[in-house]
Amino acid sequence: MNDTQPSPAFPPMLADWVEKDRELRRLAEEVLPLNKIALFDALAAAGIEIVTVVFDGCGDSGQIEDIEAKAGDLVVALPADQIEIACPVWGGSEIERRTQSVRDAIEALAYDFLGQTHGGWENNDGACGDFTFDVAERTITLDYNERHMESDNSQHVF
């Protein structure tokens, strides 16, 4: 087996899903550098140095809680600019181009990263954390905290 062929042990329906997921991930990695350039260029032009995105999820629901942009120590508004983001399309090898606000692009990238790195982050006890978009370094760092409920039980019959 190699990275481009699904395992023959998968049932055909699952093998098809695995292949589509693999292609989606490949395309996401391919478009990421271009999306980062478009986003970081718009943020830099607005004088923004850091963007923090806070997320939280549990019980099969999750959302972005807050997006905060800073220029130095000052909290500033995100630019109203529209930028073009490339998005892979599930089930094919197409790339869809979307023009959206900087805020929407940040949200879309955050949700995409969560899905790629921690699929199901919103399920059960869920997860929370934040992304830090460092404009000078042109990096996006995910700080991820997964919740686990513990239960210890003992029963004794004497």
DSSP file (Angstrom, degrees, kcal/mol; ACC not computed):
  #  RESIDUE AA STRUCTURE BP1 BP2  ACC     N-H-->O    O-->H-N    N-H-->O    O-->H-N    TCO  KAPPA ALPHA  PHI   PSI    X-CA   Y-CA   Z-CA
    1    1 A M              0   0    0      0, 0.0     2,-0.2     0, 0.0     6,-0.1   0.000 360.0 360.0 360.0 139.5    0.0    0.0    0.0
    2    2 A N    >   -     0   0    0      3,-0.2     3,-1.0     4,-0.1     0, 0.0  -0.716 360.0 -91.8-122.5 179.9    1.2    3.5   -0.7
    3    3 A D  T 3  S+     0   0    0      1,-0.2    19,-0.0    -2,-0.2     0, 0.0   0.649 121.2  51.2 -69.6 -14.8   -0.2    7.0    0.2
    4    4 A T  T 3  S+     0   0    0      1,-0.1    -1,-0.2     2,-0.1    19,-0.0   0.587 101.6  65.3 -99.7  -9.6   -2.2    7.3   -3.0
    5    5 A Q  S <  S-     0   0    0     -3,-1.0    -3,-0.2     0, 0.0    -1,-0.1  -0.941  79.9-126.7-115.8 130.9   -4.0    3.9   -2.9
    6    6 A P        -     0   0    0      0, 0.0    -4,-0.1     0, 0.0     9,-0.1  -0.364  41.5 -90.0 -68.9 155.1   -6.6    3.0   -0.3
    7    7 A S    >   -     0   0    0      1,-0.2     3,-1.7    -6,-0.1     8,-0.0  -0.405  26.1-133.7 -63.6 135.7   -6.0   -0.3    1.5
    8    8 A P  T 3  S+     0   0    0      0, 0.0    -1,-0.2     0, 0.0     7,-0.1   0.662 102.5  72.4 -65.4 -12.5   -7.7   -3.2   -0.2
    9    9 A A  T 3  S+     0   0    0      2,-0.1    -2,-0.1     6,-0.0     6,-0.0   0.676  78.6  93.7 -75.4 -16.5   -8.9   -4.2    3.3
   10   10 A F  S <  S-     0   0    0     -3,-1.7     0, 0.0     1,-0.1     0, 0.0  -0.530  86.9-112.0 -74.7 140.2  -11.5   -1.3    3.2
   11   11 A P     >  -     0   0    0      0, 0.0     4,-3.0     0, 0.0     3,-0.3  -0.399  38.3-104.2 -61.6 152.2  -15.0   -2.1    2.0
   12   12 A P  H  > S+     0   0    0      0, 0.0     4,-2.1     0, 0.0     5,-0.2   0.850 120.0  50.3 -52.4 -41.6  -15.5   -0.3   -1.4
   13   13 A M  H  > S+     0   0    0      1,-0.2     4,-1.7     2,-0.2     5,-0.1   0.919 115.3  42.8 -65.2 -42.1  -17.7    2.5    0.1
   14   14 A L  H  > S+     0   0    0     -3,-0.3     4,-2.9     2,-0.2    -1,-0.2   0.883 110.9  55.7 -69.8 -38.6  -15.2    3.2    2.8
   15   15 A A  H  X S+     0   0    0     -4,-3.0     4,-2.2     1,-0.2    -2,-0.2   0.890 107.0  50.9 -60.8 -38.7  -12.3    3.0    0.4
   16   16 A D  H  X S+     0   0    0     -4,-2.1     4,-2.3    -5,-0.3    -1,-0.2   0.915 111.3  47.6 -64.1 -43.2  -14.0    5.6   -1.8
   17   17 A W  H  X S+     0   0    0     -4,-1.7     4,-2.7     2,-0.2    -2,-0.2   0.921 110.8  51.5 -63.2 -44.3  -14.4    7.9    1.3
   18   18 A V  H  X S+     0   0    0     -4,-2.9     4,-2.5     1,-0.2    -1,-0.2   0.907 110.9  48.6 -59.7 -42.5  -10.8    7.4    2.3
   19   19 A E  H  X S+     0   0    0     -4,-2.2     4,-2.2     2,-0.2    -1,-0.2   0.906 111.7  48.5 -66.0 -41.5   -9.6    8.3   -1.2
   20   20 A K  H  X S+     0   0    0     -4,-2.3     4,-2.4     2,-0.2    71,-0.3   0.899 112.5  48.9 -64.9 -40.1  -11.7   11.5   -1.3
   21   21 A D  H  X S+     0   0    0     -4,-2.7     4,-2.4     2,-0.2    -2,-0.2   0.913 110.3  51.0 -64.9 -42.8  -10.5   12.5    2.2
   22   22 A R  H  X S+     0   0    0     -4,-2.5     4,-2.1    -5,-0.2    -2,-0.2   0.905 111.8  47.3 -61.1 -42.2   -6.9   11.9    1.1
   23   23 A E  H  X S+     0   0    0     -4,-2.2     4,-2.6     2,-0.2    -2,-0.2   0.897 110.4  52.3 -67.7 -40.3   -7.4   14.1   -2.0
   24   24 A L  H  X S+     0   0    0     -4,-2.4     4,-2.4     1,-0.2    -2,-0.2   0.922 111.0  47.5 -60.6 -44.2   -9.1   16.8    0.0
   25   25 A R  H  X S+     0   0    0     -4,-2.4     4,-2.2     2,-0.2    -1,-0.2   0.892 110.8  51.7 -64.4 -40.0   -6.1   16.9    2.4
   26   26 A R  H  X S+     0   0    0     -4,-2.1     4,-1.8     1,-0.2    -2,-0.2   0.936 112.4  45.3 -62.0 -46.5   -3.6   17.0   -0.5
   27   27 A L  H  X S+     0   0    0     -4,-2.6     4,-2.2     2,-0.2     5,-0.2   0.887 109.8  55.1 -65.2 -38.7   -5.4   19.9   -2.1
   28   28 A A  H  X S+     0   0    0     -4,-2.4     4,-1.4     1,-0.2    -1,-0.2   0.908 109.5  47.2 -61.0 -41.9   -5.7   21.7    1.3
   29   29 A E  H  < S+     0   0    0     -4,-2.2    -1,-0.2     1,-0.2    -2,-0.2   0.859 110.7  53.7 -66.4 -34.2   -1.9   21.5    1.7
   30   30 A E  H  < S+     0   0    0     -4,-1.8     4,-0.4     1,-0.2    -2,-0.2   0.884 114.3  38.6 -68.0 -39.9   -1.4   22.7   -1.9
   31   31 A V  H  X S+     0   0    0     -4,-2.2     4,-2.4     1,-0.2     3,-0.3   0.657  93.7  87.1 -88.0 -15.3   -3.5   25.8   -1.5
   32   32 A L  H  X S+     0   0    0     -4,-1.4     4,-2.7     1,-0.2     5,-0.2   0.900  85.8  51.6 -54.0 -48.3   -2.4   26.7    2.1
   33   33 A P  H  > S+     0   0    0      0, 0.0     4,-1.9     0, 0.0    -1,-0.2   0.904 112.8  46.0 -59.1 -39.2    0.7   28.7    1.1
   34   34 A L  H  > S+     0   0    0     -4,-0.4     4,-2.2    -3,-0.3    -2,-0.2   0.895 112.8  49.7 -69.6 -39.3   -1.3   30.9   -1.4
   35   35 A N  H  X S+     0   0    0     -4,-2.4     4,-2.4     1,-0.2     5,-0.2   0.898 110.1  51.0 -65.4 -40.0   -4.1   31.4    1.1
   36   36 A K  H  X S+     0   0    0     -4,-2.7     4,-3.2    -5,-0.2     5,-0.3   0.908 109.1  51.3 -64.0 -41.0   -1.6   32.5    3.8
   37   37 A I  H  X S+     0   0    0     -4,-1.9     4,-2.4    -5,-0.2     5,-0.2   0.951 111.6  46.6 -60.3 -49.5    0.0   35.0    1.5
   38   38 A A  H  X S+     0   0    0     -4,-2.2     4,-1.6     2,-0.2    -2,-0.2   0.922 118.2  42.3 -60.0 -45.0   -3.4   36.6    0.6
   39   39 A L  H  X S+     0   0    0     -4,-2.4     4,-2.3     2,-0.2    -2,-0.2   0.953 116.0  45.7 -69.0 -50.4   -4.4   36.8    4.2
   40   40 A F  H  X S+     0   0    0     -4,-3.2     4,-2.7     1,-0.2     5,-0.2   0.841 110.2  55.4 -66.3 -32.2   -1.1   37.9    5.7
   41   41 A D  H  X S+     0   0    0     -4,-2.4     4,-2.3    -5,-0.3    -1,-0.2   0.925 110.2  45.9 -62.6 -43.6   -0.7   40.5    3.0
   42   42 A A  H  X S+     0   0    0     -4,-1.6     4,-1.1    -5,-0.2    -2,-0.2   0.899 114.7  47.2 -66.8 -40.0   -4.1   42.0    3.9
   43   43 A L  H  <>S+     0   0    0     -4,-2.3     5,-2.4     2,-0.2     3,-0.4   0.922 112.7  48.7 -66.7 -43.8   -3.3   42.0    7.6
   44   44 A A  H ><5S+     0   0    0     -4,-2.7     3,-1.7     1,-0.2    -2,-0.2   0.903 107.4  55.2 -63.4 -41.3    0.1   43.5    7.1
   45   45 A A  H 3<5S+     0   0    0     -4,-2.3    -1,-0.2     1,-0.3    -2,-0.2   0.796 107.8  50.8 -62.5 -27.2   -1.3   46.3    4.9
   46   46 A A  T 3<5S-     0   0    0     -4,-1.1    -1,-0.3    -3,-0.4    -2,-0.2   0.417 118.5-113.0 -89.5   0.9   -3.7   47.1    7.8
   47   47 A G  T < 5 +     0   0    0     -3,-1.7     2,-0.3     1,-0.3    -3,-0.2   0.642  64.6 151.4  78.7  14.2   -0.9   47.3   10.3
   48   48 A I      < +     0   0    0     -5,-2.4    -1,-0.3    -6,-0.2    23,-0.3  -0.637  22.0 177.4 -83.3 134.6   -2.1   44.2   12.2
   49   49 A E        +     0   0    0     21,-3.1    86,-2.5    -2,-0.3    87,-0.5   0.783  65.0  20.2-103.7 -38.6    0.6   42.2   13.9
   50   50 A I  E     -AB  70 134A   0     20,-1.7    20,-2.9    84,-0.2     2,-0.4  -0.995  54.3-169.0-138.2 138.5   -1.3   39.4   15.7
   51   51 A V  E     -AB  69 133A   0     82,-1.8    82,-3.3    -2,-0.4     2,-0.5  -0.999  10.1-163.2-124.7 129.9   -4.8   37.9   15.3
   52   52 A T  E     -AB  68 132A   0     16,-3.0    16,-2.7    -2,-0.4     2,-0.5  -0.954   1.5-166.8-114.4 129.8   -6.1   35.5   17.9
   53   53 A V  E     -AB  67 131A   0     78,-2.4    78,-2.5    -2,-0.5     2,-0.4  -0.971   5.9-160.5-117.2 120.0   -9.0   33.2   17.2
   54   54 A V  E     -AB  66 130A   0     12,-2.7    11,-3.1    -2,-0.5    12,-1.5  -0.862  12.4-178.7-103.7 132.3  -10.7   31.5   20.2
   55   55 A F  E     +AB  64 129A   0     74,-2.4    74,-1.9    -2,-0.4     2,-0.3  -0.903   7.9 179.6-128.3 158.2  -12.8   28.4   19.6
   56   56 A D  E     +AB  63 128A   0      7,-2.2     7,-2.5    -2,-0.3     2,-0.3  -0.973   7.2 166.1-155.8 142.2  -14.9   26.1   21.8
   57   57 A G  E     +AB  62 127A   0     70,-2.0    70,-1.1    -2,-0.3     5,-0.3  -0.990   7.0 142.3-158.6 150.5  -17.0   23.1   21.2
   58   58 A C  E >   +A   61   0A   0      3,-2.6     3,-1.0    -2,-0.3    67,-0.2  -0.930  59.0  42.8-173.3 164.8  -18.8   20.2   22.9
   59   59 A G  T 3  S-     0   0    0     65,-3.3    64,-0.2    -2,-0.3    66,-0.1   0.841 130.2 -55.2  60.5  35.8  -21.9   18.1   22.6
   60   60 A D  T 3  S+     0   0    0     62,-1.4     2,-0.4     1,-0.2    -1,-0.2   0.685 121.7  94.0  70.8  21.3  -21.7   17.9   18.8
   61   61 A S  E <   +A   58   0A   0     61,-1.1    -3,-2.6    -3,-1.0     2,-0.3  -0.999  44.2 165.9-142.6 140.0  -21.5   21.7   18.3
   62   62 A G  E     +A   57   0A   0     -2,-0.4     2,-0.3    -5,-0.3    -5,-0.3  -0.995   4.1 172.3-152.2 154.7  -18.6   24.0   18.1
   63   63 A Q  E     -A   56   0A   0     -7,-2.5    -7,-2.2    -2,-0.3     2,-0.5  -0.983  41.4 -93.6-156.1 163.3  -17.9   27.6   17.1
   64   64 A I  E     -A   55   0A   0     -2,-0.3    -9,-0.3    -9,-0.2     3,-0.1  -0.755  35.4-170.6 -78.3 124.8  -15.5   30.4   16.8
   65   65 A E  E     -     0   0A   0    -11,-3.1     2,-0.3    -2,-0.5   -10,-0.2   0.828  61.0  -5.5 -88.3 -35.6  -16.0   32.4   20.0
   66   66 A D  E     -A   54   0A   0    -12,-1.5   -12,-2.7     2,-0.0     2,-0.4  -0.990  46.2-158.0-161.2 147.0  -13.9   35.5   19.3
   67   67 A I  E     -A   53   0A   0     -2,-0.3     2,-0.4   -14,-0.2   -14,-0.2  -0.987  21.0-177.5-128.8 121.3  -11.5   37.0   16.7
   68   68 A E  E     -A   52   0A   0    -16,-2.7   -16,-3.0    -2,-0.4     2,-0.4  -0.979   8.5-162.4-125.5 129.0   -9.2   39.7   18.1
   69   69 A A  E     -AC  51  76A   0      7,-0.7     7,-2.4    -2,-0.4     2,-0.4  -0.871   9.1-165.4-108.5 142.0   -6.7   41.7   16.0
   70   70 A K  E     -AC  50  75A   0    -20,-2.9   -21,-3.1    -2,-0.4   -20,-1.7  -0.979  20.6-167.4-131.1 141.9   -3.8   43.7   17.5
   71   71 A A  E >  S- C   0  74A   0      3,-2.5     3,-1.7    -2,-0.4     2,-0.3  -0.949  82.2 -45.1-118.9 103.7   -1.4   46.3   16.3
   72   72 A G  T 3  S-     0   0    0     -2,-0.5   -22,-0.1     1,-0.3   -23,-0.1  -0.596 123.7 -26.1  67.8-129.3    1.1   46.5   19.1
   73   73 A D  T 3  S+     0   0    0     -2,-0.3     2,-0.4    -3,-0.1    -1,-0.3   0.478 118.5 100.7 -92.7  -3.3   -0.8   46.5   22.3
   74   74 A L  E <  S-C   71   0A   0     -3,-1.7    -3,-2.5     1,-0.0     2,-0.5  -0.670  70.5-133.6 -88.9 134.0   -3.9   48.0   20.7
   75   75 A V  E     -C   70   0A   0     -2,-0.4     2,-0.3    -5,-0.2    -5,-0.3  -0.739  36.3-178.2 -79.3 128.1   -6.9   46.0   19.8
   76   76 A V  E     -C   69   0A   0     -7,-2.4    -7,-0.7    -2,-0.5     2,-0.2  -0.840  29.0 -96.7-128.5 162.8   -7.9   47.1   16.3
   77   77 A A        -     0   0    0     -2,-0.3     3,-0.1    -9,-0.1    -9,-0.1  -0.491  41.5-109.8 -76.0 147.2  -10.6   46.2   13.8
   78   78 A L        -     0   0    0     -2,-0.2    -1,-0.1   -11,-0.1   -35,-0.0  -0.467  45.8 -93.5 -69.1 149.8   -9.9   43.7   11.0
   79   79 A P        -     0   0    0      0, 0.0    23,-0.4     0, 0.0    24,-0.4  -0.335  22.4-134.3 -65.0 149.6   -9.7   45.3    7.6
   80   80 A A        +     0   0    0     21,-0.1    -2,-0.0    22,-0.1    -3,-0.0   0.400  63.4 131.9 -82.4   2.9  -12.9   45.4    5.6
   81   81 A D        -     0   0    0    -39,-0.1    21,-1.4    20,-0.1     2,-0.4  -0.093  55.1-132.6 -56.4 152.0  -10.9   44.1    2.5
   82   82 A Q  E     -E  101   0B   0     19,-0.2     2,-0.3    20,-0.1    19,-0.2  -0.908  27.2-174.8-102.6 135.4  -12.1   41.3    0.4
   83   83 A I  E     -E  100   0B   0     17,-3.1    17,-2.6    -2,-0.4     2,-0.5  -0.911  25.4-115.4-128.5 158.9   -9.5   38.6   -0.4
   84   84 A E  E     -E   99   0B   0     -2,-0.3     2,-0.4    15,-0.2    15,-0.2  -0.825  30.2-172.9 -97.5 129.1   -9.5   35.5   -2.6
   85   85 A I  E     -E   98   0B   0     13,-3.0    13,-2.9    -2,-0.5     2,-0.5  -0.953  18.4-135.8-120.0 138.4   -9.1   32.2   -0.9
   86   86 A A  E     -E   97   0B   0     -2,-0.4    11,-0.2   -55,-0.2   -51,-0.1  -0.821  23.7-171.8 -94.9 130.3   -8.7   28.9   -2.7
   87   87 A C  E     -E   96   0B   0      9,-3.4     9,-3.6    -2,-0.5     2,-0.1  -0.981  20.8-127.3-126.7 128.0  -10.8   26.0   -1.2
   88   88 A P  E     -E   95   0B   0      0, 0.0     2,-0.5     0, 0.0     7,-0.2  -0.401  24.8-130.6 -67.5 150.8  -10.6   22.3   -2.2
   89   89 A V    >   -     0   0    0      5,-1.7     3,-1.4     3,-0.1     5,-0.3  -0.908  22.8-113.3-107.4 128.8  -13.9   20.7   -3.1
   90   90 A W  T 3  S+     0   0    0     -2,-0.5     3,-0.1     1,-0.2   -69,-0.1  -0.323  96.7  18.4 -59.9 134.2  -14.9   17.4   -1.5
   91   91 A G  T 3  S+     0   0    0    -71,-0.3     2,-0.3     1,-0.3    -1,-0.2   0.493 118.7  53.0  88.7   4.4  -15.0   14.5   -3.9
   92   92 A G  S <  S-     0   0    0     -3,-1.4    -1,-0.3     2,-0.2    -3,-0.1  -0.828  83.8-106.5-150.9-170.8  -13.0   15.9   -6.7
   93   93 A S  S    S+     0   0    0     -2,-0.3     2,-0.2    -3,-0.1    -3,-0.1   0.101  74.7 121.1-113.4  21.1   -9.7   17.5   -7.6
   94   94 A E        -     0   0    0     -5,-0.3    -5,-1.7    -4,-0.0     2,-0.5  -0.513  52.1-146.2 -86.5 153.3  -11.2   21.0   -8.2
   95   95 A I  E     -E   88   0B   0     -7,-0.2     2,-0.5    -2,-0.2    -2,-0.1  -0.984  12.2-152.8-115.5 126.1  -10.2   24.2   -6.4
   96   96 A E  E     -E   87   0B   0     -9,-3.6    -9,-3.4    -2,-0.5     2,-0.5  -0.843   7.5-145.4 -98.7 134.5  -13.0   26.7   -5.8
   97   97 A R  E     -E   86   0B   0     -2,-0.5     2,-0.4   -11,-0.2   -11,-0.2  -0.875  18.2-173.4-102.3 128.6  -12.0   30.3   -5.5
   98   98 A R  E     -E   85   0B   0    -13,-2.9   -13,-3.0    -2,-0.5     2,-0.6  -0.966  18.0-148.6-123.6 134.8  -14.0   32.4   -3.1
   99   99 A T  E     +E   84   0B   0     -2,-0.4     2,-0.3   -15,-0.2   -15,-0.2  -0.911  39.1 149.6 -99.1 123.0  -13.8   36.1   -2.5
  100  100 A Q  E     -E   83   0B   0    -17,-2.6   -17,-3.1    -2,-0.6    -2,-0.0  -0.935  48.2 -80.1-148.4 167.8  -14.6   36.9    1.1
  101  101 A S  E  >  -E   82   0B   0     -2,-0.3     4,-2.4   -19,-0.2   -19,-0.2  -0.245  43.1-111.9 -67.0 160.3  -13.9   39.3    3.9
  102  102 A V  H  > S+     0   0    0    -21,-1.4     4,-2.4   -23,-0.4     5,-0.2   0.913 119.8  53.0 -58.2 -43.5  -10.7   39.0    5.9
  103  103 A R  H  > S+     0   0    0    -24,-0.4     4,-2.4     1,-0.2    -1,-0.2   0.932 110.1  46.5 -58.9 -47.5  -12.8   37.9    8.9
  104  104 A D  H  > S+     0   0    0      1,-0.2     4,-2.7     2,-0.2    -1,-0.2   0.873 111.3  52.2 -64.9 -36.3  -14.6   35.2    7.0
  105  105 A A  H  X S+     0   0    0     -4,-2.4     4,-2.5     2,-0.2    -1,-0.2   0.909 109.3  49.5 -65.3 -41.3  -11.2   34.0    5.5
  106  106 A I  H  X S+     0   0    0     -4,-2.4     4,-2.4     2,-0.2    -2,-0.2   0.937 113.0  47.1 -61.6 -47.0   -9.7   33.8    9.0
  107  107 A E  H  X S+     0   0    0     -4,-2.4     4,-2.7     1,-0.2     5,-0.2   0.927 111.7  50.5 -60.0 -46.3  -12.8   31.8   10.3
  108  108 A A  H  X S+     0   0    0     -4,-2.7     4,-2.4     1,-0.2    -1,-0.2   0.913 111.4  47.8 -61.0 -43.4  -12.7   29.5    7.2
  109  109 A L  H  X S+     0   0    0     -4,-2.5     4,-2.8     2,-0.2    -1,-0.2   0.910 111.3  51.1 -64.8 -41.0   -9.0   28.7    7.7
  110  110 A A  H  X S+     0   0    0     -4,-2.4     4,-2.4     2,-0.2    -2,-0.2   0.942 112.3  45.5 -61.9 -47.6   -9.5   28.1   11.5
  111  111 A Y  H  X S+     0   0    0     -4,-2.7     4,-2.4     1,-0.2    -1,-0.2   0.902 113.1  51.0 -62.8 -40.5  -12.3   25.6   10.8
  112  112 A D  H  X S+     0   0    0     -4,-2.4     4,-2.3    -5,-0.2    -2,-0.2   0.932 110.5  48.4 -62.0 -45.5  -10.3   23.9    8.1
  113  113 A F  H  X S+     0   0    0     -4,-2.8     4,-2.6     1,-0.2     5,-0.4   0.906 111.0  50.7 -62.7 -41.1   -7.3   23.5   10.3
  114  114 A L  H  X S+     0   0    0     -4,-2.4     4,-2.8     1,-0.2    -1,-0.2   0.928 111.7  47.8 -62.0 -43.8   -9.4   22.1   13.1
  115  115 A G  H  < S+     0   0    0     -4,-2.4     4,-0.4     1,-0.2    -1,-0.2   0.875 115.1  45.5 -63.9 -37.6  -11.0   19.6   10.7
  116  116 A Q  H  < S+     0   0    0     -4,-2.3    -2,-0.2    -5,-0.2    -1,-0.2   0.865 125.2  28.9 -74.4 -37.0   -7.6   18.6    9.3
  117  117 A T  H  < S+     0   0    0     -4,-2.6    -2,-0.2    -5,-0.2    -3,-0.2   0.783 136.9  17.3 -97.6 -29.4   -5.8   18.2   12.6
  118  118 A H  S >< S-     0   0    0     -4,-2.8     3,-1.4    -5,-0.4    -1,-0.2  -0.415  73.2-168.7-144.4  61.4   -8.5   17.3   15.1
  119  119 A G  T 3  S+     0   0    0     -4,-0.4    -4,-0.1     1,-0.3    -3,-0.0  -0.277  79.2  27.3 -53.5 133.6  -11.6   16.0   13.3
  120  120 A G  T >  S+     0   0    0      2,-0.0     3,-2.2     4,-0.0    -1,-0.3   0.633  73.4 145.8  86.3  15.6  -14.5   15.8   15.7
  121  121 A W  T <  S+     0   0    0     -3,-1.4     6,-0.5     1,-0.3   -64,-0.2   0.722  72.2  52.3 -57.8 -21.5  -13.1   18.5   18.0
  122  122 A E  T 3  S+     0   0    0      4,-0.2   -62,-1.4   -62,-0.1   -61,-1.1   0.476  90.9 102.3 -94.4  -3.3  -16.7   19.6   18.7
  123  123 A N  S X  S-     0   0    0     -3,-2.2     3,-2.4   -63,-0.2   -66,-0.1  -0.427  85.3 -21.2 -86.5 156.3  -18.0   16.1   19.7
  124  124 A N  T 3  S-     0   0    0      1,-0.3   -65,-3.3   -66,-0.2   -63,-0.2  -0.226 138.1  -2.9  53.2-124.4  -18.7   14.7   23.2
  125  125 A D  T 3  S-     0   0    0     22,-0.2    -1,-0.3   -67,-0.2   -68,-0.1   0.689 103.6-163.2 -72.9 -16.7  -16.7   16.6   25.8
  126  126 A G    <   -     0   0    0     -3,-2.4    21,-2.9    -6,-0.2     2,-0.3  -0.137   7.6 -94.4  76.0-163.2  -15.2   18.7   23.0
  127  127 A A  E     -BD  57 146A   0    -70,-1.1   -70,-2.0    -6,-0.5     2,-0.3  -0.961  24.7-166.1-151.9 162.6  -12.2   20.9   22.8
  128  128 A C  E     +BD  56 145A   0     17,-2.4    17,-2.6    -2,-0.3     2,-0.3  -0.944  27.4 111.1-146.6 167.5  -11.3   24.5   23.1
  129  129 A G  E     -BD  55 144A   0    -74,-1.9   -74,-2.4    -2,-0.3     2,-0.3  -0.994  45.5 -94.1 159.9-160.0   -8.3   26.6   22.3
  130  130 A D  E     -BD  54 143A   0     13,-2.0    13,-3.2    -2,-0.3     2,-0.4  -0.991  10.8-135.5-151.9 158.4   -7.0   29.3   20.1
  131  131 A F  E     -BD  53 142A   0    -78,-2.5   -78,-2.4    -2,-0.3     2,-0.5  -0.909  16.0-154.4-108.8 141.6   -5.1   30.1   16.9
  132  132 A T  E     -BD  52 141A   0      9,-2.4     9,-2.4    -2,-0.4     2,-0.8  -0.974   2.0-161.4-118.4 116.9   -2.5   32.8   16.8
  133  133 A F  E     -BD  51 140A   0    -82,-3.3   -82,-1.8    -2,-0.5     2,-0.8  -0.869   8.0-163.3 -95.7 107.1   -1.9   34.3   13.4
  134  134 A D  E  >> -BD  50 139A   0      5,-2.5     4,-1.6    -2,-0.8     5,-1.5  -0.831   3.6-168.3 -96.3 107.2    1.6   36.0   13.7
  135  135 A V  T  45S+     0   0    0    -86,-2.5    -1,-0.2    -2,-0.8   -85,-0.1   0.900  83.2  49.7 -67.4 -43.1    1.8   38.4   10.7
  136  136 A A  T  45S+     0   0    0    -87,-0.5    -1,-0.2     1,-0.2   -86,-0.1   0.914 121.2  35.1 -62.9 -43.0    5.5   39.2   11.0
  137  137 A E  T  45S-     0   0    0      2,-0.1    -1,-0.2     0, 0.0    -2,-0.2   0.647 101.4-136.3 -83.9 -15.7    6.4   35.5   11.1
  138  138 A R  T  <5 +     0   0    0     -4,-1.6     2,-0.3     1,-0.2    -3,-0.2   0.913  58.5 133.3  56.1  46.4    3.6   34.5    8.7
  139  139 A T  E   < -D  134   0A   0     -5,-1.5    -5,-2.5     2,-0.0     2,-0.5  -0.890  49.4-150.6-123.8 155.9    2.7   31.6   10.9
  140  140 A I  E     -D  133   0A   0     -2,-0.3     2,-0.5    -7,-0.2    -7,-0.2  -0.986  17.2-166.4-125.8 118.3   -0.5   30.2   12.3
  141  141 A T  E     -D  132   0A   0     -9,-2.4    -9,-2.4    -2,-0.5     2,-0.5  -0.908   6.6-153.5-111.8 130.5   -0.2   28.4   15.6
  142  142 A L  E     -D  131   0A   0     -2,-0.5     2,-0.6   -11,-0.2   -11,-0.2  -0.904   5.2-167.9-103.9 123.5   -2.9   26.2   17.1
  143  143 A D  E     -D  130   0A   0    -13,-3.2   -13,-2.0    -2,-0.5     2,-0.4  -0.949  21.2-171.7-108.2 109.1   -3.1   25.7   20.9
  144  144 A Y  E     -D  129   0A   0     -2,-0.6     2,-0.5   -15,-0.2   -15,-0.2  -0.874  17.1-173.0-116.7 131.6   -5.5   22.9   21.3
  145  145 A N  E     -D  128   0A   0    -17,-2.6   -17,-2.4    -2,-0.4     2,-0.4  -0.961   9.4-160.5-125.7 113.0   -7.1   21.5   24.5
  146  146 A E  E     -D  127   0A   0     -2,-0.5     2,-0.3   -19,-0.2   -19,-0.2  -0.776  13.7-137.1 -95.3 135.5   -9.2   18.4   24.3
  147  147 A R        -     0   0    0    -21,-2.9     2,-0.4    -2,-0.4   -22,-0.2  -0.694  18.8-174.2 -93.1 142.5  -11.6   17.6   27.1
  148  148 A H        -     0   0    0     -2,-0.3     2,-0.5   -23,-0.1   -24,-0.0  -0.990  15.1-146.1-135.6 126.3  -12.0   14.2   28.7
  149  149 A M        -     0   0    0     -2,-0.4     2,-0.4     2,-0.0   -24,-0.1  -0.777  18.8-156.8 -89.8 134.0  -14.6   13.3   31.3
  150  150 A E        -     0   0    0     -2,-0.5     2,-0.4     2,-0.0    -2,-0.0  -0.832  12.1-176.7-109.9 149.9  -13.4   10.7   33.7
  151  151 A S        -     0   0    0     -2,-0.4     2,-0.5     2,-0.0    -2,-0.0  -0.950   5.1-169.3-146.4 125.0  -15.4    8.3   35.8
  152  152 A D        -     0   0    0     -2,-0.4     2,-0.4     2,-0.0    -2,-0.0  -0.954  12.2-177.8-114.1 132.4  -14.2    5.9   38.3
  153  153 A N        -     0   0    0     -2,-0.5     2,-0.4     2,-0.0    -2,-0.0  -0.980   9.7-177.9-132.6 141.8  -16.6    3.3   39.7
  154  154 A S        -     0   0    0     -2,-0.4     2,-0.4     2,-0.0    -2,-0.0  -0.998   1.5-175.2-134.6 140.3  -16.3    0.6   42.3
  155  155 A Q        -     0   0    0     -2,-0.4     2,-0.4     2,-0.0    -2,-0.0  -0.997   4.7-174.3-135.6 132.9  -18.9   -1.9   43.4
  156  156 A H        -     0   0    0     -2,-0.4     2,-0.5     2,-0.0    -2,-0.0  -0.989   8.3-169.2-130.7 131.0  -18.4   -4.3   46.2
  157  157 A V              0   0    0     -2,-0.4    -2,-0.0     1,-0.1     0, 0.0  -0.982 360.0 360.0-117.8 127.0  -20.7   -7.1   47.3
  158  158 A F              0   0    0     -2,-0.5    -1,-0.1     0, 0.0    -2,-0.0   0.375 360.0 360.0-118.9 360.0  -19.8   -8.7   50.6
